[in-house]
Amino acid sequence: MTSPRFFFVFLLWVIFACVLPGCVTIASRDSEPNDLAILQKWSGDYPVADLSRLTEGQEKAHVGFINNAATFAAVWNAFKPEEKVPEVDFKESMIVYARNNEGQSHRPPGA
């Protein structure tokens, strides 16, 4: 069973993932800043036991990104195994996520 603390931590992760991209702007020397749109949002519990599916080197990070379909499919299948993996054009977009990993174990529950 998922602990209330884990649910709260993951909820913060999802909120940050949804808010951060909406606050980001892109600018170059030759153009005006552009707001980046949030194209899709997802929320729910992510199993600590599957943190190894995140982009290499980001397993313990508070924020991270996914920029390829293979990693996204692996993460999605742990996150929402009963749902089809959403289509994301990784040539134009990336997944940004945030999580609170304070006090979180990187072991499966009960291990």
ZAVEX-725570 format. One line per field, with one value per residue (C-alpha): residue number from 0; x, y, z. Coordinates in steps of 0.2 Angstrom, whole numbers, plus 5000, padded with zeros to 4 digits. Layout:
BEGIN
nr NUM; ...
east X; ...
north Y; ...
up Z; ...
# end
This chain:
BEGIN
nr 0; 1; 2; 3; 4; 5; 6; 7; 8; 9; 10; 11; 12; 13; 14; 15; 16; 17; 18; 19; 20; 21; 22; 23; 24; 25; 26; 27; 28; 29; 30; 31; 32; 33; 34; 35; 36; 37; 38; 39; 40; 41; 42; 43; 44; 45; 46; 47; 48; 49; 50; 51; 52; 53; 54; 55; 56; 57; 58; 59; 60; 61; 62; 63; 64; 65; 66; 67; 68; 69; 70; 71; 72; 73; 74; 75; 76; 77; 78; 79; 80; 81; 82; 83; 84; 85; 86; 87; 88; 89; 90; 91; 92; 93; 94; 95; 96; 97; 98; 99; 100; 101; 102; 103; 104; 105; 106; 107; 108; 109; 110
east 5000; 5006; 5010; 5001; 5019; 5023; 5007; 5010; 5028; 5022; 5008; 5021; 5031; 5017; 5011; 5029; 5030; 5014; 5018; 5037; 5034; 5021; 5033; 5047; 5051; 5063; 5073; 5087; 5096; 5086; 5068; 5056; 5053; 5040; 5029; 5030; 5014; 5010; 5003; 4998; 4998; 4998; 4997; 4997; 5008; 5025; 5033; 5049; 5054; 5055; 5065; 5079; 5068; 5070; 5083; 5101; 5108; 5091; 5085; 5089; 5086; 5072; 5068; 5072; 5067; 5063; 5068; 5066; 5051; 5060; 5063; 5045; 5037; 5047; 5042; 5024; 5022; 5028; 5017; 5001; 5003; 4984; 4985; 4992; 5008; 5003; 5010; 5024; 5034; 5051; 5058; 5047; 5044; 5051; 5043; 5048; 5045; 5048; 5048; 5051; 5064; 5067; 5067; 5062; 5070; 5076; 5071; 5055; 5042; 5045; 5063
north 5000; 5017; 5028; 5045; 5053; 5045; 5051; 5069; 5069; 5062; 5075; 5089; 5081; 5082; 5099; 5106; 5096; 5105; 5122; 5123; 5121; 5135; 5147; 5144; 5156; 5154; 5168; 5171; 5186; 5189; 5186; 5190; 5178; 5165; 5156; 5137; 5129; 5114; 5101; 5087; 5084; 5068; 5065; 5050; 5039; 5033; 5018; 5021; 5004; 5010; 5025; 5016; 5019; 5038; 5046; 5040; 5050; 5058; 5044; 5054; 5072; 5083; 5088; 5080; 5077; 5064; 5067; 5050; 5039; 5023; 5031; 5038; 5021; 5013; 5026; 5027; 5008; 5009; 5025; 5020; 5002; 5000; 5015; 5016; 5027; 5044; 5050; 5063; 5071; 5071; 5081; 5096; 5092; 5084; 5078; 5089; 5081; 5086; 5075; 5077; 5063; 5068; 5053; 5041; 5025; 5018; 5001; 4992; 4993; 4979; 4976
up 5000; 4996; 5011; 5013; 5013; 4996; 4989; 4995; 4988; 4971; 4971; 4973; 4959; 4947; 4952; 4949; 4933; 4927; 4933; 4928; 4909; 4909; 4917; 4905; 4891; 4876; 4870; 4857; 4853; 4838; 4844; 4858; 4872; 4869; 4882; 4881; 4881; 4892; 4879; 4891; 4910; 4920; 4938; 4950; 4960; 4953; 4961; 4970; 4964; 4946; 4948; 4938; 4923; 4923; 4912; 4917; 4931; 4936; 4947; 4963; 4956; 4962; 4944; 4927; 4909; 4897; 4879; 4870; 4867; 4874; 4891; 4891; 4887; 4901; 4914; 4908; 4909; 4928; 4931; 4922; 4917; 4913; 4900; 4883; 4882; 4876; 4859; 4862; 4847; 4855; 4840; 4846; 4865; 4880; 4897; 4912; 4929; 4947; 4963; 4981; 4985; 5003; 5014; 5000; 4998; 4982; 4987; 4983; 4997; 5010; 5004
# end
